Amino acid sequence: MINSPSEYGGLVLIVDDLPRNLQLLGRILTESNYEVIAASSGEKALARAESRRPDLVLLDLMMPEMDGMEVCRRLRHMPTTADVPVIFLTAANEAELAAKALGAGAVDYIFKPFNTAELLARVRTHVALARTRDELRRIIAQKNDLMSAVAHDLKNPISAVRFSALMLREQGVASPDPRAELVDSIVDACEGALAFIHDRLEKSARSARLERIHIARTDLIVVLHSVVQQNLATAAAKGIELDMDFRDDVPVSVLADHNALCRVLNNVLSNAVKFSPRDTSVSIGVTRQSADGPVRIAVRDRGPGLTDEDKKLLFKPYQRLSARPTAGESSTGLGLSLSRDLVEAMKGRIGCDSEPGRGATFWIEVPVCATETERLAASAQTPA
C-alpha cells in the first residue's frame, strides 16, 4: 500500500557516502511512514535541502571531501535550513568527536550500528519538536498580522475624532468654558491611542525590515545628503542650522543597507532637531577612528543632554526620557530601539555621548568597503 503525502510522518534527508547505509535507513524510515530523500555526499545534501526543505536531517559524521560537521555548518548558514534539526550518525569510537560536532549545530547524535527503535524514537521526537516550533511561529505571525490590521483600521477614525476636537478648540471652546476640558481630554485620548497604534505598526514593520537587510557597497555622501534634505524644513521652522563636516580623507563607500542606513540616520538627525532649542545648530560629522577602522557618523545637538539614567534606557523600546522635545513634537520611544537593531544587523555599532545641559552626540559606525580603503591608501602614497 502506498501512503498518501498526508500520512507521512515528515520529510527526512539522509546523508551517507555508503549506499548500503542509505538503503537501510531509507527502508526503516519509509516503513514508518516517513518520506525520504537521500544524498551520498555533502554537496548533494546541501543542494537537495535547499530545493526542498526537510523536517529533519540524518547526517553521517565521517564522509570524504566534506564531512558532516561542515555540512551541518553550511545548513545553519542557509536561510531555508537554518533551524532544521540535524542528528549525526557516528561510530562509537568517535564519541568525543560527535560531542564536539554538536557545536556545529546538531541537536543529537546516534551511534552506529544503531538500534532501530531508538533511531525511530529520536527521529519522531525531533520532527515533532520542529513541527511544533514551526506551528507556533505561524500562529504568532498570524496574530501579529491581525493586530497590525486592527491597528491600521483604527487609525483613520481616531484621527478623524482628534481632528474634530482640534477644530472645536480652535473655534472658540476655551477656558473657563467646562467644555474646553472635555475637548482637551478628547484630544489627549486620541493622541494616546494614535501613539499606541503607531507603535504597533512600527513594531510589525521592524521585523519585516530586519528580514530584508541587504548589505552592499553604499555611497555615504548620497545617504547623508538625502537625510539632510528630509530634515531641512523641520529644522528651518525652528531656526536650526544643519552643518555637515565631511573630510576628504574619509571613505565615501561603506558596507551597509542603503535604506536601513537612511532610516537610522534620519531617526538620529530628526531627534537632534526635536530636542534642540530654537535658533541653534545641529552638526553632522564624518570621521574614521583608524586607517583600518570603520567610518563614524556623529550627530551633535545643543539640547538638554541626557542623564546617566536616560543613557541606560536609550536603546530600549517604549522608553520615555527625562528630556522632552523643545516644540511639543511627538516621540513614541521606539525609534532608537529600531535603529540599534538595524545597525547591528549591518555589523555596525551605535552609541551616545552626553552630559546634562551640554547636548548629546549620537554616533553610528559602519564598516568600510575594502576597495575604498585601498583607494585612500594609494592616494596617501602619491606625491603631491
C-alpha positions in Angstrom: 0.0 0.0 0.0 1.3 3.4 -1.0 0.8 6.1 1.7 -0.6 9.5 0.7 1.5 12.5 1.5 -0.8 13.5 4.4 0.1 10.1 6.1 3.8 10.7 6.1 5.4 11.4 9.5 7.7 14.0 7.9 10.3 14.6 5.3 13.8 13.2 6.3 17.0 13.9 4.4 19.5 11.0 5.0 23.2 11.7 4.1 25.8 8.9 3.9 28.6 8.1 1.5 27.8 4.3 1.7 24.9 3.1 -0.5 24.0 0.2 1.9 23.6 2.7 4.8 21.3 4.8 2.6 19.2 1.8 1.6 18.9 0.6 5.2 17.9 4.0 6.6 15.6 4.6 3.7 13.8 1.3 4.3 13.4 1.8 8.0 12.0 5.3 7.7 9.8 4.6 4.7 8.2 1.7 6.5 7.5 4.1 9.4 5.6 6.5 7.1 8.4 9.0 6.7 9.1 10.5 3.3 12.8 10.1 2.5 15.3 11.9 0.2 18.9 10.6 0.1 22.3 12.2 -0.7 25.6 10.4 -1.0 27.8 13.5 -0.4 27.8 16.8 1.4 27.4 18.8 -1.8 24.4 16.8 -2.9 22.9 17.1 0.6 23.1 20.9 0.5 21.6 21.1 -2.9 18.6 18.8 -2.0 18.0 20.6 1.3 17.9 23.9 -0.5 15.5 22.7 -3.2 13.1 21.0 -0.7 13.3 21.9 3.0 13.4 18.7 5.1 11.8 18.3 8.6 15.0 16.5 9.8 18.5 15.6 8.6 20.2 12.3 9.5 23.8 13.1 8.7 26.9 10.7 8.7 29.7 12.4 10.6 32.6 10.9 8.7 32.4 11.4 4.9 35.1 12.1 2.2 35.5 15.6 0.7 33.0 17.3 3.0 32.5 15.8 6.5 29.2 16.0 8.5 30.3 18.9 10.6 31.0 21.1 7.6 27.6 20.1 6.0 25.9 21.0 9.3 27.6 24.4 9.5 26.5 25.2 5.9 23.0 24.1 6.6 22.9 26.5 9.5 24.0 29.4 7.2 21.4 28.7 4.6 18.2 30.7 5.3 15.8 27.9 4.3 17.5 25.3 6.6 19.0 27.4 9.4 16.6 25.8 12.0 16.2 22.3 10.6 17.2 19.7 13.2 20.3 17.6 12.4 21.1 14.2 14.0 24.6 12.9 13.5 25.2 9.2 12.8 28.6 8.2 14.0 30.7 5.2 15.2 31.0 4.5 18.9 34.8 5.2 18.8 34.1 8.7 17.6 32.1 9.7 20.7 34.4 12.6 21.6 34.3 13.9 18.0 30.5 13.5 18.0 30.2 15.6 21.2 32.3 18.4 19.6 30.2 18.1 16.4 27.2 19.3 18.4 28.9 22.7 18.5 28.4 22.8 14.7 24.6 23.0 15.3 23.3 19.4 15.6 20.6 18.6 18.1 21.6 14.9 18.8 23.8 12.0 17.7 23.3 8.3 17.4 26.0 5.6 17.4 26.3 3.0 14.6 25.3 0.3 14.5 22.1 1.8 15.7 19.1 0.3 17.4 16.1 0.7 15.1 13.6 1.5 17.9 16.0 4.1 19.3 16.6 5.7 15.9 12.8 6.0 15.2 12.2 7.4 18.7 14.8 10.1 18.2 13.5 10.9 14.7 9.9 11.1 16.0 10.8 13.4 18.9 12.9 15.9 16.8 10.4 16.0 13.9 7.6 16.7 16.4 9.6 19.5 18.1 10.4 21.1 14.8 6.8 21.0 13.6 5.6 22.4 17.0 8.1 25.3 16.7 7.0 26.0 13.1 3.4 25.9 14.1 4.0 28.4 16.9 5.8 30.7 14.6 2.9 30.5 12.2 0.4 31.3 14.9 2.4 34.2 16.2 2.8 35.6 12.7 -1.0 35.4 12.2 -1.7 37.1 15.5 0.8 39.9 14.6 -0.8 40.3 11.2 -4.3 40.5 12.8 -3.0 43.1 15.4 -1.5 45.2 12.6 -4.6 45.1 10.6 -6.8 46.1 13.5 -4.4 48.9 14.4 -4.3 50.1 10.8 -8.1 50.1 10.6 -8.5 52.1 13.8 -6.0 54.8 12.8 -8.3 56.7 10.4 -11.4 57.0 12.6 -9.4 58.0 15.7 -7.5 60.6 13.6 -10.9 62.0 12.4 -12.1 62.3 16.0 -8.9 64.1 17.0 -9.2 66.5 14.1 -12.8 67.3 15.0 -11.7 68.0 18.6 -8.9 70.3 17.5 -11.3 72.2 15.3 -13.7 72.7 18.2 -10.8 74.0 20.3 -9.8 76.5 17.6 -13.3 77.7 17.0 -13.9 79.1 20.4 -14.4 76.4 23.0 -11.9 77.7 25.6 -11.5 78.2 29.3 -13.3 78.9 31.5 -16.0 77.0 29.5 -16.2 73.5 31.1 -16.4 72.0 27.6 -12.8 73.1 27.0 -11.7 70.4 29.4 -13.7 67.8 27.6 -12.2 68.8 24.3 -8.7 68.6 25.7 -9.5 65.2 27.1 -10.7 64.0 23.7 -7.5 65.3 22.0 -5.3 63.7 24.7 -7.1 60.4 24.4 -6.9 60.3 20.6 -3.2 61.2 20.7 -2.5 58.4 23.2 -4.5 55.9 21.0 -2.7 57.0 17.9 0.7 56.7 19.6 -0.2 53.1 20.6 -1.3 52.3 17.0 1.9 53.8 15.6 4.0 51.7 18.0 2.1 48.6 17.0 2.6 49.2 13.3 6.2 50.2 13.8 6.9 47.0 15.7 5.5 44.9 12.9 7.5 46.8 10.3 10.6 46.3 12.4 10.6 42.6 11.9 10.0 42.9 8.2 12.8 45.4 7.7 15.3 43.3 9.7 14.5 40.3 7.5 15.1 42.4 4.3 18.6 43.7 5.3 20.9 43.6 2.2 24.5 44.7 2.9 26.3 46.1 -0.1 28.5 48.9 -1.3 26.7 52.1 -0.3 27.6 55.7 -1.1 27.7 57.6 2.2 27.6 61.1 0.6 24.3 60.2 -1.2 22.8 58.9 2.1 23.8 61.9 4.1 22.6 64.4 1.6 19.2 62.6 1.3 18.8 62.6 5.1 19.7 66.2 5.5 17.3 67.2 2.8 14.5 65.3 4.6 15.1 67.3 7.8 15.7 70.8 6.3 12.2 72.1 6.5 11.6 70.9 10.1 14.9 72.4 11.2 14.2 75.7 9.4 10.9 76.0 11.2 12.8 76.2 14.5 15.6 78.3 13.1 18.1 75.4 13.4 21.0 75.2 11.0 22.3 71.8 9.8 26.0 71.8 9.4 27.8 68.9 7.7 31.5 68.3 8.0 32.8 65.6 5.6 36.7 65.4 5.4 38.4 64.5 2.1 40.3 61.6 3.7 37.2 59.8 4.9 35.9 56.9 2.7 32.8 57.6 0.8 31.8 53.9 0.3 30.7 51.8 3.2 29.2 48.3 3.6 25.6 48.8 4.6 22.0 48.5 3.6 21.1 51.8 1.8 17.5 52.1 3.1 18.4 50.9 6.6 21.3 53.4 6.9 19.0 56.2 5.7 16.4 55.3 8.3 18.9 55.2 11.1 20.5 58.5 10.3 17.1 60.1 9.7 15.9 59.0 13.1 19.0 60.3 14.8 19.0 63.6 12.9 15.3 64.2 13.4 15.7 63.5 17.1 18.5 66.1 17.3 16.2 68.7 15.7 13.3 67.7 18.1 15.5 68.2 21.2 17.4 71.3 20.1 16.3 74.7 21.3 15.3 77.2 18.6 17.9 79.2 16.8 20.8 76.8 17.5 22.6 74.3 15.2 23.0 70.6 14.7 26.3 69.3 13.3 26.8 66.1 11.3 30.5 65.0 11.3 32.1 62.0 9.5 35.4 60.7 10.6 37.5 57.5 10.7 39.0 56.3 14.0 41.9 54.5 12.4 43.3 53.5 9.0 41.6 50.1 9.0 38.6 51.0 11.2 35.0 51.8 10.5 33.5 55.2 9.4 31.8 57.1 12.3 28.9 59.4 11.6 28.3 61.7 14.6 25.2 63.9 15.0 25.6 66.6 17.8 22.8 68.7 19.1 22.7 71.6 21.6 19.8 70.2 23.6 19.3 69.5 27.3 21.6 66.4 27.2 21.0 63.1 28.9 21.2 61.9 32.5 23.0 58.7 33.4 19.6 57.1 33.9 18.4 58.3 30.5 21.5 56.7 28.8 20.7 53.3 30.4 17.2 53.4 28.7 18.2 54.9 25.4 18.1 51.9 23.1 15.3 50.0 24.8 11.8 50.1 23.3 8.9 52.2 24.6 11.1 54.3 26.9 10.4 57.9 27.6 13.4 60.0 28.7 13.5 63.0 31.1 14.5 65.3 28.2 11.4 66.4 26.1 11.2 67.8 22.6 11.5 71.5 22.6 8.5 72.3 20.4 6.0 69.7 21.6 6.9 67.2 18.9 5.7 63.6 19.3 8.0 60.8 20.4 7.0 57.1 20.5 10.1 55.7 22.3 10.7 53.1 19.5 13.0 54.9 17.0 16.3 54.3 18.8 15.5 50.7 19.6 14.8 50.0 16.0 17.9 52.0 14.9 20.1 49.8 17.2 18.6 46.6 15.7 19.2 47.9 12.1 22.8 49.0 12.8 23.7 45.7 14.5 22.2 43.8 11.5 24.6 45.8 9.3 27.6 44.7 11.5 27.9 48.2 12.9 27.7 50.0 16.3 25.6 52.8 17.6 26.1 54.9 20.8 25.7 58.2 22.5 28.0 60.6 24.4 26.2 63.2 26.5 26.1 65.2 29.7 23.2 67.0 31.3 23.0 70.6 30.0 25.7 70.1 27.3 23.8 68.5 24.4 24.1 64.9 23.0 26.2 63.3 20.3 24.8 60.2 18.7 27.2 58.2 16.6 26.9 55.3 14.2 29.9 53.2 13.0 29.7 51.1 9.8 32.4 49.1 8.0 34.3 50.5 5.0 34.5 48.8 1.6 37.9 47.1 1.1 38.3 48.9 -2.3 37.7 52.2 -0.6 40.5 51.5 2.0 42.9 50.6 -0.9 42.0 53.8 -2.8 42.7 56.0 0.2 46.0 54.2 0.9 47.1 54.6 -2.7 46.2 58.3 -2.7 48.2 58.9 0.5 51.3 57.4 -1.1 51.0 59.5 -4.3 53.4 62.5 -4.2 51.8 65.9 -4.4 
